[in-house]
């Protein structure tokens, strides 16, 4: 049933004075409650509600039938008040009215002062529920009621309110989230209780339209992205809007194209995070690359996700995307990290402005089923050579693989050799695939071998302060090799350059192996050289001697292996 027809049924139900029961079913977040409230408010404003009173009750956490009955009374308002929610004043009026209309043996209650904080209980609660008549009642969150409230009792109460109290009741629920036993009970009794059961399942276009209206509508950009992804959950749309608003605060002044890419990625990640059963998993997105070809067979879901991402215009996950993804997962964005990544992407965009031929060449490959191998490879090769300085290792891998798979082995090798020569001035870190965020995407052994060989030949460039500061959190053999090769003079220079927290962190890291059992020779060497450097610093002044002593270090250099060389290994200036 279309949204328009569902709304028409809701309107008829609200306007009718004839008692009835309407069941409105649908997934969480698609706007069941929102549309019910919107239609009801409109009818209240025009005095077109068929019954005298209205009560909204969320069953979320309600644990007994008596608590539910009390909640109905507490949340009842006169439709003439044109409001959806009861307050203390309306409750006091309702209590006074119910007491005045009560049976003779309840007359003594008229003398009880009705405080604004009064809540019905005991006999008064029973009297209060007796006053519930000719009321339009909304039971929301039926599937999330408390464990002590039986579903059959709720449906029985619903039937009683209709048959004996001339009430109309609408049930809002997501039956797909009910437990199996509740689903069986619901299906068994619903036909006997309800007069109409409607499936509220709007299309993405309809859901976006709903979210774009009201007091806090989503923006046109959010609506566009949600529509492109086919999102139907309005709550998720609102969360996407909040994330996009935060991004604008952080990066509103950046290149509009970069902001646009960030918005596109963030909408996707937010959807996947908040609706994991609907969107592509974040684990899938973390290593996604649409240019990777001829992969091993994937399941139908993966193929569906790839098709969606291609249609959405999401080609691959880059380092900025990983930062955005982490922000979505954490609930906040790391502003300094984002700004750094944004600057890098802006530089890439500026470079790409000069020549977009590589992207266009790959479109020539993807966008047809023509038998045009030679033409495709010629275009890709030409574009590759023109853009080698800007092509990532991941896209290098994909290009090499394409040429090999199409029988151009020599050309693939030449292409790789050209790339390595063009990028020969890159740092050692660029060629160290172990530090590459997308190492899993590098599958061609020829590419792996070329990078490993180049990494060995490039001089080491490391921030030794960062390495030392990070030792308390973990290390790898390369870190230990580099740090154990520093001279005592290098350690002394590092300690003298740092101050405050940074100094404390590198000293802590340098001495961290003193407490490690079965420490390796590299670990022992780091500790020895750092200790000797501190002892030399202690000799410079009385105050430094005191500072070093407070670290628990003896001022006697013989305690720290006097055979440690003064100057060997790489310099921190290299």
Secondary structure by P-SEA (a helix, b strand, c coil): ccaaaaaaaaaaaaaccccbbbbbbbcccccaaaaaaaaaaaaaaaccccccbbbbbcccccccaaaaaaaaaaaccccccccccccaaaaaaaaaaaaaaccccccccccccccccccccaaaaaaaaaacccccccccccccccccccaaaaaaaaaaaaaccbbbbbbbcccccccaaaaaaaaacccccccbbbbbcccaaaaaaaaacccccccaaaaaaaaaaccccaaaaaaaaaaaaaaaaacccccaaaaaaaaaaaaaaaaaaacccccccccccccccccccccccccaaaaaaaaaaaaaccccccaaaaaaaaaaaacccaaaaaaaaaaaaaaaaaaacccaaaaaaaaaacccccccaaaaaaaaaaaaaaccccccaaaaaaaaaaaaaacaaaaaaaaaaaaaaaacccccccccccccccccccccaaaaaaaaaaaaacccccaaaaaaaaccccccaaaaaaaaaccaaaaaaaaaacccaaaaaaaaaaacccccccccaaaaaaaaaaaaaaaaaaaccaaaaaaaaaaccccccccccccccccccccccc
